[in-house]
Amino acid sequence: MYDLEKSGQRYKLANELRNRSMAYLFYEPSTRTRTSHVTAMRELGGLSDGFSGIEGTAVTKKETIRDTIMMVCANRFDVIVMRHPFDGSVQWAADVASIPVINGGDGKNEHPTQALLDVFTIYLLNNESLDGLNVGLGGDLSHGRTIRSLSLALSHFENVTIRWAAEDFLGMPEDLIPLLESRGVTVVRDGTVEDVMAKVQFYYMTRPQLERMKGISQEDIIKMMQKYRIDLEKVKDHDVKLMHPLPVNSEVAEIDYRVFFDKCQAFFQQAENGIILRKALLYEMLKHDGYTPFSGQLNPVLEQGNNCLKRIAKESNKEGKKFIDNIANGLVVDHLKPGSEQRIVADLNLINRETGIIPANLPNVGKSILKTDLFEFTERELKTIAEISPEPTINYIREGKVIDKFVYLLCRNSNCVTRVLNEDVPPQFYRENDGGVRCRYCRKSYSIITKKATEEEKRSFLQSLPNGIDKV
Ligand code: CP
């Protein structure tokens, strides 16, 4: 695609995606990612339609991601490109869809096509090599998704060093550094932008992601970023290429306007490479015959999580018996945070539901317990309980006996799509080598905290999980 463009043959493939169509679903603002996908589709002879911002869509009427995706598939689109504020939302869309889904940015998780175009730009500017790179990262490393995707992309190449300098609040996410190091990347924190600039071939600056910071004003950020801005003084003595995913915030001015005219500036070339890259991507994805007709049915797998850590339901012990022997049938929620039981009663509206309830705070055993004669909890109710008190144990009582018992695990990333109650995304984990779990959707990893499950129960749960992303 690059060669065709540079030799003036942009439209040589203009009929390749004839009768193919792309839906763009942008729940968040975008200039480059959306328009470059549309341009790519147009230059290959395909069509595009969709929304840019949720105003005017049924999302304002509380339609879920799942149902919106089903409608797009029913409309016979061949591919979707989607941007959404929740981490993992695009993986969920891909699980629902019967057509390919391109991630145009999900929360502060990933922006993979940006990383592909960034790597392609570095490749072109670095004599077609991606090994032995020294890359500087700057601006807001903490709240942006481009930094995560780019540094993970760079980790696929040999002998890569990433250097960065930023305020702690805007620094590299804690989980990212060990992940990069485990993949062989050297990560170095320097004191100043000048220190970084002196040692790298590429400096990748980013915008403060104010939309993802709570309780911080633009004025706070301007102060915080003052010594980390890129101005002519910082680039003038270095043979460095300055990259940026764009947009630059013209008020914060993380890159001074005069630098835009300097020879170091590579970000507009980056943006053009985005069209070329997305053209190649869409061509590869859609250059095939046939399609799967729409069935109108949801895959039942989309209703089930794999997050219930099953425990062995033993004969009631002395203490448990105290609380279950006076209900024949119902549910006992155990190992709750002390004092959390009243909030659960309120949030589940148990008082008004004509159900017998006994909430109990047991300070002498350091926990609370909640007994109800409900037959079962819905997934939304289980999530509500786990939001209030992580990793509760749920006991099913039938005829005075515990017949089933599990710890309900929830992803701990509060911006994960599985945490949004009305989206109804079942929590799904996969197993990590260190004995922890990783969320299928936002890809954050955790160790299980419950002390109540035995080592054998934990082992058996981990063995039941897939050890990588499986197709749903
Ligand atoms: N780089 C990037 O994602 O830009 P947009 O927000 O304009 O799509």
Boltz pocket constraint, residues with backbone or C-beta under 6 A from the ligand:
constraints:
  - pocket:
      binder: B
      contacts: [[A, 29], [A, 30], [A, 31], [A, 32], [A, 33], [A, 34], [A, 104], [A, 114], [A, 245], [A, 246], [A, 247]]
      max_distance: 6.0
